[in-house]
Amino acid sequence: MSSGFILVWTEKEKNYHTGSEKLTDHYEYYATKKNANTAYKRLLDIDDVYSASICNVVESTDYEEQTQ
């Protein structure tokens, strides 16, 4: 039985003054795959999202009791 899902994504921010780009990582916990997948699909429509993944929590001290 899974302990939940983590949606992980990276956003790309461009500094228009210097021309440089910065990548920022984010993550959010979901108790069900359906909820994680819904949020994942929303991320795909955002231009600044560089990458996105849904990961299954196999074992963790952080996510055992959380529900969503």
C-alpha positions in Angstrom: 0.0 0.0 0.0 1.4 3.4 -0.9 1.9 6.2 1.6 1.0 8.9 -0.8 2.4 10.8 -3.7 4.7 13.8 -4.0 4.4 16.2 -7.0 7.8 17.7 -7.7 8.3 20.5 -10.2 11.0 23.0 -11.3 10.2 26.5 -12.4 12.5 28.5 -14.6 12.8 32.2 -13.9 14.5 34.5 -16.3 16.2 37.7 -15.0 15.5 40.1 -17.9 18.1 42.6 -16.7 21.0 40.1 -16.7 19.7 37.5 -19.1 20.4 34.7 -16.7 18.0 32.0 -15.7 17.3 30.5 -12.2 15.7 27.1 -11.6 13.6 26.7 -8.4 12.4 23.3 -7.1 9.0 22.8 -5.4 7.2 19.8 -4.0 3.7 19.1 -2.6 2.3 16.0 -0.9 -0.9 14.3 -2.1 -2.7 11.4 -0.4 -4.2 10.1 -3.7 -2.8 9.6 -7.1 -5.9 11.3 -8.6 -5.3 14.5 -6.7 -1.6 14.5 -7.6 -2.4 13.8 -11.3 -4.9 16.7 -11.4 -2.3 19.1 -10.0 0.3 17.7 -12.4 -1.9 18.4 -15.4 -2.4 22.0 -14.2 1.4 22.4 -14.0 1.8 21.3 -17.6 -0.1 24.4 -18.8 2.3 26.8 -17.0 5.0 28.2 -19.3 7.6 28.7 -16.6 7.5 25.0 -15.5 10.7 23.4 -16.6 9.9 19.8 -15.4 7.3 18.0 -13.3 7.1 14.5 -11.9 4.8 12.5 -9.6 6.7 10.3 -7.2 5.3 7.6 -4.9 6.2 7.8 -1.2 7.5 4.3 -0.5 8.7 4.9 3.1 9.0 8.2 5.0 8.9 9.6 8.5 7.4 12.8 7.0 4.3 11.6 5.1 2.9 8.6 7.0 -0.1 10.3 8.7 -0.9 13.1 6.2 -4.2 13.1 4.4 -5.5 15.3 1.6 
